[in-house]
């Protein structure tokens, strides 16, 4: 073992203990909690992050409310290497879990919401920073932690609007290895409509979903005092084909009135999505959340759009197609996709590091290939920062799913890749 592997092995139990501690906080965004921007859970998780930094001897910590915190090591005259993580998580239904969603270690596997997305990588990278600081390696590293990544990216937007210093280069540990070469554009939007506009004027209750970017695993409609329940399977909205959407079940089974939004949607039902024709292809709309509030309906759609299209043009087209207006929007998260050249210096550096780490690993794994994904990460907000791990090829992703998990062996290997990768940034200037 090299010195990096020895460090990870020596600190593994402590890292897992710290991860379980952070996972024990249900840091799901919530509203209407006095004095907390994103709810009490996100606030407590940010507090715990600061305490963990203190424990590890990482003293230069800055916090802006619950939008973001950052911790920095190294000489401020050096170029900044950035690591961008998030501490908020998607919501969950504990009745759908076989293991404790607030943290459990069982048979060499760590379970809990956030262990892979994104609290596990956060812990790995904090310990990598501790190593770099303790060994006096000449690097300047800033780890930025957001509190609203899973909803509206207000954390990244606030960091940028506050004119915080941007990293020269870095990585985002929030997907899979070897790295993400391209991300599709995103439009995740919530509309406020009348019940009649939506298509169910005889309904007294309509609900479904647990988050803005998760497949809804349950939905309910009440018509003339009778409840109709629908059960699906949750998952990440970007991977809609892999789950069973309960809201789509509802609008398929309970016919809406003609010329309503739901009637338009029924006409374009495809496999676990709504396929809207666009140019020579189609745009996939995924309903993720719905709730009636008195005589109004709030309904959220998630769309992952080819990065070659201008996402603003797509938005204008879809509003017209769905007979909706800008004024109907109550919240949205919209961002243009990207595609990195394989010769980009940060891509080359991190890909080379990943391949070298796999060669050294005792457990042989599929090295995989650079990926194009529908998911959205901080890479859209932080140029020259590559989305990098922590998942491995041929490992099923449980992000946003019940029994989210990461094995101890994968945890240690990802931590090793991040530590070696950070040290390798000395080669760039």
C-alpha positions in Angstrom: 0.0 0.0 0.0 1.2 3.5 -0.7 1.0 6.3 1.9 -2.5 7.4 0.6 -4.0 3.9 1.0 -2.4 3.7 4.5 -4.1 7.0 5.5 -7.5 5.9 4.2 -7.2 2.5 5.9 -6.1 4.0 9.2 -9.0 6.5 9.2 -11.7 4.4 7.7 -13.6 3.6 10.9 -13.5 7.3 11.9 -14.7 8.3 8.5 -17.6 5.9 8.6 -18.5 7.1 12.1 -18.5 10.7 10.9 -20.6 9.8 7.9 -23.2 8.0 10.0 -23.3 11.1 12.3 -24.1 13.5 9.4 -26.6 11.0 7.8 -28.5 10.9 11.1 -29.7 14.4 10.4 -32.6 14.5 8.0 -31.4 17.5 5.9 -34.4 17.6 3.6 -35.4 21.1 2.4 -38.6 22.3 4.1 -40.6 25.5 4.2 -42.4 27.6 6.7 -39.9 27.0 9.5 -39.1 30.3 11.2 -35.5 31.6 11.0 -34.3 28.7 8.8 -33.8 29.4 5.1 -34.2 25.7 4.0 -35.6 24.2 7.2 -34.2 23.0 10.5 -32.6 19.8 9.0 -30.4 21.6 6.6 -29.5 24.1 9.3 -28.5 21.4 11.7 -26.4 19.6 9.0 -24.6 22.8 8.2 -23.8 23.2 12.0 -22.5 19.6 12.0 -20.3 20.3 9.0 -18.7 23.2 10.9 -18.1 21.0 14.0 -16.5 18.3 11.8 -14.2 20.8 10.2 -13.1 21.9 13.7 -12.5 18.3 14.8 -10.3 17.7 11.8 -8.3 20.9 12.4 -9.7 22.7 9.3 -10.1 26.1 10.8 -10.7 28.5 7.9 -14.5 28.1 7.7 -16.9 30.6 6.2 -20.7 30.4 6.1 -23.4 32.3 4.4 -26.6 31.5 6.2 -27.7 28.0 5.2 -27.1 28.6 1.5 -23.5 27.5 1.6 -20.4 27.0 3.7 -16.8 26.6 2.7 -13.6 25.5 4.3 -10.2 26.3 2.8 -6.6 25.1 3.4 -3.4 26.3 1.9 -1.6 29.4 0.7 -4.2 32.0 -0.6 -1.7 33.1 -3.2 -1.9 29.7 -5.0 -4.6 28.8 -7.6 -7.7 27.5 -5.9 -8.7 23.8 -6.3 -12.4 23.5 -5.7 -14.4 20.6 -4.4 -18.2 21.3 -4.5 -20.5 19.0 -2.5 -24.0 19.4 -1.0 -25.4 18.5 2.4 -29.1 18.6 1.6 -30.8 15.3 0.6 -34.0 14.2 -1.1 -36.9 13.2 1.0 -37.8 9.5 1.7 -40.6 7.3 2.9 -39.1 5.2 5.7 -41.8 2.5 5.2 -40.2 1.7 1.9 -36.8 1.1 3.4 -35.5 -2.2 4.8 -32.6 -0.4 6.6 -32.5 2.8 8.7 -32.7 5.8 6.3 -30.9 7.8 9.0 -27.8 5.6 9.0 -26.9 2.0 9.5 -23.8 -0.2 9.0 -24.6 -3.8 8.1 -22.5 -6.5 6.6 -19.9 -4.2 5.2 -22.5 -1.8 3.7 -23.4 1.7 4.8 -27.1 2.5 4.4 -28.8 5.9 4.7 -30.1 8.8 2.8 -27.1 10.7 1.5 -24.4 8.1 2.0 -23.6 8.3 -1.7 -25.5 11.5 -2.6 -23.7 13.5 -1.3 -22.7 13.2 2.4 -20.3 10.2 1.8 -18.1 12.1 -0.7 -18.2 15.1 1.5 -16.6 13.1 4.3 -14.1 11.5 2.0 -12.9 14.9 0.7 -12.7 16.5 4.2 -10.3 13.8 5.2 -8.3 14.2 2.0 -8.0 17.9 2.9 -6.8 16.9 6.4 -4.1 14.8 4.9 -2.9 17.6 2.6 -2.8 20.1 5.4 -1.1 17.7 7.9 1.5 16.7 5.2 2.0 20.4 4.3 1.5 19.7 0.6 1.6 23.0 -1.3 -2.0 23.2 -2.5 -4.8 25.6 -1.9 -8.1 23.7 -1.6 -11.6 25.0 -0.9 -14.5 22.6 -0.2 -17.8 24.3 -0.9 -20.9 22.8 0.6 -24.4 23.7 -0.7 -27.7 23.5 1.1 -30.2 23.5 -1.8 -28.7 21.3 -4.5 -31.5 18.8 -4.6 -34.2 21.5 -5.2 -33.3 24.8 -6.9 -29.5 25.3 -6.7 -30.1 28.5 -4.8 -26.8 27.6 -3.0 -24.7 27.9 -6.1 -26.6 30.9 -7.4 -26.0 32.7 -4.0 -22.3 31.8 -4.0 -21.9 33.3 -7.5 -24.1 36.4 -6.9 -22.1 37.1 -3.7 -19.0 37.3 -5.9 -17.2 34.6 -3.9 -13.9 33.5 -5.5 -14.4 30.8 -8.1 -12.1 27.8 -8.2 -9.5 27.7 -11.0 -10.3 24.0 -11.4 -11.5 21.1 -9.4 -14.2 18.4 -9.2 -17.7 17.6 -8.0 -18.0 14.2 -6.3 -21.7 13.6 -7.1 -22.2 11.0 -9.9 -20.0 8.1 -11.1 -16.4 7.4 -12.1 -14.5 7.7 -14.4 -16.1 11.2 -14.9 -19.0 13.0 -16.5 -18.1 14.4 -19.9 -21.5 16.0 -20.6 -24.7 16.9 -18.8 -28.0 17.5 -20.4 -29.7 20.8 -19.9 -32.3 21.0 -17.1 -35.7 22.6 -16.7 -37.4 21.6 -13.4 -40.5 23.8 -13.0 -43.5 24.1 -10.7 -46.7 25.5 -12.1 -49.7 26.9 -10.1 -53.0 26.2 -11.9 -56.6 26.0 -11.0 -58.0 22.5 -10.5 -60.1 23.0 -13.6 -57.1 24.0 -15.7 -55.3 20.8 -14.6 -58.3 18.7 -15.5 -59.9 17.4 -12.3 -62.5 19.9 -11.2 -64.5 17.3 -9.3 -61.5 16.3 -7.1 -61.3 17.5 -3.5 -57.8 16.2 -2.9 -54.9 15.5 -5.3 -51.3 14.7 -4.1 -48.2 12.8 -5.1 -44.4 12.7 -4.9 -41.8 13.5 -2.2 -39.5 15.9 -4.0 -38.9 18.0 -7.1 -36.4 15.7 -8.8 -37.5 12.3 -7.6 -39.9 9.8 -9.3 -43.1 9.8 -7.2 -43.8 6.4 -5.6 -47.3 7.4 -4.4 -50.2 9.5 -5.6 -53.8 10.0 -4.5 -56.9 11.6 -5.8 -60.2 12.0 -4.0 -63.3 12.2 -6.2 -66.8 12.5 -4.6 -65.4 11.3 -1.3 -63.7 8.2 -2.7 -59.9 7.9 -2.4 -58.0 6.4 -5.3 -54.4 5.4 -4.4 -51.5 4.6 -6.8 -48.2 3.1 -5.9 -45.0 3.3 -7.9 -41.3 3.1 -7.3 -39.1 6.1 -6.5 -35.8 7.0 -8.2 -33.9 9.9 -9.7 -35.9 11.8 -12.2 -33.0 11.7 -14.6 -33.4 7.9 -14.7 -37.2 8.0 -15.2 -37.3 4.8 -17.3 -36.0 2.7 -14.4 -38.8 3.5 -12.0 -42.6 3.4 -11.9 -44.2 6.9 -11.8 -47.3 7.0 -9.6 -48.6 10.3 -10.9 -48.5 8.9 -14.5 -50.5 6.0 -13.2 -53.1 8.4 -11.8 -53.7 10.4 -14.9 -53.8 7.2 -17.0 -56.4 5.6 -14.8 -58.5 8.7 -13.9 -59.5 10.5 -17.1 -59.2 14.3 -17.0 -61.6 16.7 -18.7 -61.0 17.6 -22.3 -58.7 20.6 -23.2 -57.0 20.5 -19.8 -53.3 20.2 -19.1 -53.7 16.6 -17.9 -55.6 15.7 -21.1 -52.6 17.0 -23.2 -50.3 14.9 -21.0 -52.4 11.7 -21.4 -52.1 12.1 -25.2 -48.3 12.1 -25.0 -47.8 9.3 -22.5 -44.7 7.2 -23.3 -42.6 4.8 -21.2 -42.6 6.4 -17.7 -42.6 9.9 -19.2 -44.5 12.3 -21.4 -42.9 12.5 -24.9 -43.4 16.0 -26.4 -42.3 16.4 -30.0 -39.5 18.9 -30.6 -37.7 19.5 -33.8 -36.5 16.1 -35.1 -36.9 14.4 -31.7 -38.8 14.8 -28.5 -38.6 16.3 -25.0 -39.3 14.0 -22.1 -41.4 15.5 -19.3 -41.5 13.7 -16.0 -44.1 14.7 -13.4 -42.5 14.5 -10.0 -44.7 16.3 -7.5 -48.4 17.4 -7.2 -50.4 19.0 -4.4 -53.7 20.9 -4.3 -53.8 23.9 -2.1 -57.5 25.0 -1.7 -58.6 25.7 -5.3 -55.1 25.6 -6.8 -52.9 22.8 -8.0 -49.1 22.9 -7.8 -47.5 20.5 -10.2 -43.8 20.0 -10.9 -42.2 18.6 -14.1 -38.6 17.6 -14.6 -37.0 17.8 -18.0 -33.6 16.7 -19.1 -32.8 18.3 -22.5 -30.0 17.6 -25.0 -27.3 20.1 -24.3 -27.1 21.0 -28.0 -30.6 22.7 -27.7 -30.9 26.2 -26.2 -32.8 25.5 -23.0 -34.6 28.9 -23.2 -35.9 28.1 -26.6 -37.2 24.8 -25.3 -38.9 26.5 -22.4 -40.7 28.9 -24.7 -41.8 26.1 -27.0 -43.1 23.9 -24.2 -45.1 26.7 -22.6 -46.9 27.3 -25.9 -47.4 23.5 -26.5 -48.9 23.0 -23.0 -51.0 26.1 -23.2 -49.3 27.6 -20.2 -47.9 31.1 -19.4 -44.8 32.4 -17.6 -47.1 33.7 -15.0 -48.2 30.2 -14.1 -44.6 29.4 -12.9 -44.1 29.6 -9.1 -40.6 28.1 -9.1 -38.0 26.8 -11.5 -34.5 25.5 -11.8 -33.2 26.0 -15.4 -29.6 25.5 -16.6 -27.8 24.9 -19.9 -25.9 21.7 -20.4 -22.3 21.3 -21.4 -19.8 18.9 -23.0 -16.1 18.8 -22.1 -13.3 18.0 -24.6 -11.5 14.8 -23.6 -8.2 16.7 -24.0 -9.2 19.3 -21.3 -6.4 19.4 -18.8 -8.6 18.7 -15.7 -10.3 15.8 -17.5 -6.9 14.4 -18.5 -5.5 14.8 -14.9 -8.5 13.2 -13.2 -9.0 10.4 -15.7 -5.3 9.5 -15.5 -5.5 9.5 -11.7 -8.6 7.2 -11.7 -7.0 4.7 -14.1 -3.8 4.6 -11.9 -5.9 4.0 -8.8 -7.8 1.2 -10.4 -4.5 -0.4 -11.4 -3.3 -0.3 -7.8 -6.6 -1.6 -6.4 -6.7 -5.2 -5.1 -10.4 -5.4 -6.2 -10.6 -5.4 -10.0 -13.3 -3.2 -11.4 -14.7 -2.2 -14.8 -12.9 1.1 -15.7 -15.9 2.3 -17.7 -15.9 5.2 -20.1 -16.6 8.9 -19.9 -20.4 9.4 -19.5 -23.1 11.8 -20.7 -25.9 12.0 -18.1 -29.3 13.5 -17.7 -28.5 14.4 -14.1 -27.6 17.9 -13.0 -24.6 18.7 -10.8 -22.7 21.7 -9.8 -20.5 21.3 -12.9 -23.0 23.6 -14.7 -22.2 26.4 -12.3 -18.5 25.9 -11.7 -16.4 25.9 -14.9 -13.4 23.6 -15.1 -14.7 21.5 -12.2 -15.4 17.9 -13.4 -18.1 15.7 -12.0 -16.1 12.7 -10.7 -17.4 9.7 -8.8 -18.2 8.4 -6.2 -20.1 5.5 -7.9 -18.4 2.9 -10.0 -19.3 1.2 -13.2 -21.5 -1.8 -12.9 -22.6 -0.8 -9.4 -26.3 -0.1 -9.2 -27.0 3.5 -8.1 -29.4 3.8 -5.2 -29.3 7.6 -5.1 -32.8 8.9 -4.5 -34.0 5.3 -4.0 -35.0 3.3 -0.9 -32.0 1.8 0.9 -29.4 4.1 -0.6 -26.1 2.5 0.1 -22.3 2.4 -0.4 -20.1 -0.6 0.4 -17.1 -0.1 2.7 -14.8 -1.3 -0.1 -16.2 1.2 -2.6 -16.1 3.9 0.1 -12.4 3.3 0.7 -11.5 3.2 -3.0 -13.4 6.4 -3.8 -11.7 8.1 -0.8 -8.4 6.9 -2.2 -9.1 8.2 -5.7 -10.1 11.6 -4.3 -7.0 11.9 -2.1 -4.6 11.0 -4.9 -6.6 13.2 -7.3 -6.3 16.2 -5.0 -2.6 15.7 -4.6 -2.2 15.5 -8.4 -3.5 19.0 -8.8 0.0 20.2 -8.0 0.7 19.4 -11.7 -1.6 22.2 -12.9 -1.1 25.9 -12.5 
